[in-house]
């Protein structure tokens, strides 16, 4: 059995990580098939560096193109989750435009549910022994709403009210990557690391609020494959700053534009009583 404190900690990390995974699958992570763009010559990085806008354009093209990305109206993803020490589970995430999101996490026969219709959100925290639906806190709801953006913050970033800045170039696990800072309209911030050769996002850093303060998360992506002409990572690794444990997710299923009734993102009438 998992101790209560560890279960609570795992649940919080999984909830935050799952939000990151949804974004990772859609926007930031995509190494796989080679993009049709040549890498800048490493001999003169300063002179060869493209603008932030050009990097985003190349990233979108490498993913499969703007038309295909904007054609995603709904998405269902299933992943096997491992948090070490035999702590395994199954996560299912469903997204639907505009702004709807549902996340289920099952471990040891118990399923926790988090959902939002874009305006309101609820959670059933069975991992904490609570079977009563409760409204999501305002900050968690805001975070869920951001992550429910199927296209991701880099697509149409300007019209969405975000700010974009190229802040440098770094080596990430042996990969030469451009470092893009994305200041979200909501006030949050993310840093995306775009592979200079493939134009895929190989890492995403974000800061999320929790009951005990802020948590900095680092999310890495690998094992990329296409679904419906769009590349998705099949492996995601999440680690919180100053914490030794890593959360590993192996994507088993990706369904693009599945039929998802709006009722999937609302509390059932019986739950509201």
N, C-alpha and C positions, 0 to 999 in steps of 0.2 A: 504493500500500500504506500501511496505517496503521502507524506506528511502534509497537514493542512497548509502550513506556511509555504511549502514548496509548491503545492497545487495552486494556491492563489497567485504566487509569483509566476508560475508557468502560464496560468491563464492570462495574466496581464501581458506577459511578453508575447504570447501567441496572438492575442487580440491585436496588439500593435503591429506584430510581424505580419499578420494576415493582411492588414491594410497595406503594408509595404509590398507584399507579394502581389496583390491585385494590381497595384501600380506597376510593379516590375514586369508583370506579364504583358502589360499593355503599352507602357511608355518607356521606362528606362532601359530594360535589358534586352539585348537582342543579338549577341554574336551567334553566327550560324553560317548561312550562305554568304559568300563574299559580296560586298557592295561593288557597284560598278565605278567607284571613285578611287583614284590612286591616292596613296598616303602622301602627305607633305614630306619633302626631303628633310631628313633629320639633321643635315649639316647646318642648316640655318633656320632654326625653329622660329625665331622672331619674324624673319622676313616671310616665311612660308605660312605662318599661321592664318587660317581663315577667320572670318568674323564669327561672333556668336550666332548670328542669324544663318550664316552659311553652314555652320556645324549642325544646327537644328534641321535645316533643309536636307542635308546629307543623311542625317539620322532617320528622318521620316522616309526618305527614298529607300534606305537600306532595310527598313522594317517591312516594306511592301508598297509604299506609296500613300499619299494623302487620301486618295479616293477609297482605297480598301480600309484604311484606318477609320475614316469617318463613316464608313459603311457598317461598322460594328454598332449594332443597336442593343445587343444583349450578349452576355458572356457567362459561361459556367465553367468553373475550374475545380478539380479535385486533386488533392495532394496528400501524400503520406508524410507525417511529421515525426521527427525524432529530436528530442531535447536531451539525449544522453541518459545514461544510467537506466536503460530499459524503458524510458518514458516515451512511448509511441502513441500516435493518434492519427486520426483522419480529419482533414479540413476540407470543407466545401464552401466555395465562394461564388455568389451569383451577383451579377451587375446588370442593370437595365437603365437605359436613358429614359427620362432625365434624372440623374442623381439617386437612383435606387440601389440599395446594396443589402445583401443578406450573407451572413457568415455563420457557419456551423462548425463546431469542433467537438469531436467525439474521442473520449479516452476512457478506458476501463468500463465501457458500456454506458457512460454518461455523456449526454450531448448538451453543450451550451450553445445558445443561439443569440446572435446580435443582428438587428435589422433596422433599416431606415427607409422611409418612403421619400426622403429628400427634404422633408420638413420636420418630421418627428422620428424619434428612434427609440427602440426598446431592447432590453436584454433579459435573458433568462439564464442566470448564473448557476447551473446545476453543479458545476465543478466546485462551487463554494457551498453546496447544499441548499441553495435557494431556488425554489421552483416558482416563485412569484414574479411575473413580468414587471420590470421596472423601467422607467424612462431613462434614456441615456443622458448623462450629464452634458451640459451645453458644449464644453470643450471637446468631449468625445464625439458628440454629434457633428460638430464642425469638421473634425478630423475625418469622420466617416464620409461626410459629404464631399470633401476634397478627393478622397480616394475613390469615390464612386464615379469620378470623371473617367469614363472608359478610354477616351483618347489620350488622357494624361496631360500634365501641365505644359509640356513642350509644344504640343500641337495647338496652334492658334493662341499661343501664350499671350500675345499682345492684346487681342480682343477679349481675352478672359481677365485682363487687368493685372497680369503678373509682370514682373520685371526680370530681365535676363542679362547676365554679365559673364563674360569670359574672364576668369580670374587667374588662369595659368595653365600649366601643362605638367603632369606628374606621371610617374611610373607606378602602375597598380598591378602587383603580382606579375611583373615582367612585361606588362602591356603599357605602351606609350599612350596616354590618354589626355584629352582636353578636359579641363575642370570648369564646369558651368554652374554658376550660382543662380538659383531661381527663387526670387522673393515672391511668394504667393499673395494674392489679393487679400486673403484672410489675415495676413500678418505672419504666417509661417514661412519657413525657409527650407530649401533642399539644395543639395549639391550633387550634380550628376557628372560622372566620369565617362566621357565618350571616347571609345577606342579610335585612335588616329588612323588606323588602317581599315577597319570594318565599318566605322561610324556607328557602332552599337554602344549602348550604355552598359558598362561592365560593373559599375558600382553606384549605389545611391546612398547618400548620407542624409539623415533627417533627424529632427528633434521633435519629440512628442511629449505631451503633458500626461502625468499620472497623478494618482492621489498623493504620492510622496514627493512630487516635484517634476522636473523635466528629465526625460530619458533620451540619450543620443543613441540612435540606431545606425548600424552600418549593414547594408544589404548587398550581397554579391550574387551574380548570376552566371550560370554555365549550362552546358548541354542544350543547345538551342535547336529547335526544329520548327518547321512550318505547319500551320494549320489554316486552311482556307486562304492560302497565299500570304499569310502574315506570320512572322517569326516570333515564337514565344520561348522563354527559357524553361527547361524542364527541371532544373535544379536551382534552388535558392537557399542561401545561407545568411542567417540574421544573427547579429551579435550586438548586445548593448554595451556601451562604453563602460570600462572598468568592471566588467563582469566576465568570468571565465567561460561560462556556458555558451554554447552555440545552438541555435535552432536551425535544423536542416529540414527543408521541404523538397520532396521529389514529386514533381507534377506527373500525375498518372493520366489525367484527362483534361482536354480543353475543347469546349464546344462553343463555336462562334455562331451567334444569332439563334440560340435555342428559344423555344417558346416558354416564356416566363410570365405567368399571369401576375397582374399587379398585386393580387392578394398575397403573393409570396413575400411581399415587403410590408405587410400590415399585420397587426395583431389579429388573431382570430376572434370572432365575436365572443366565444366562450372565455377567452383569456382576458377580455376587458371587464368581465363581470367581477 
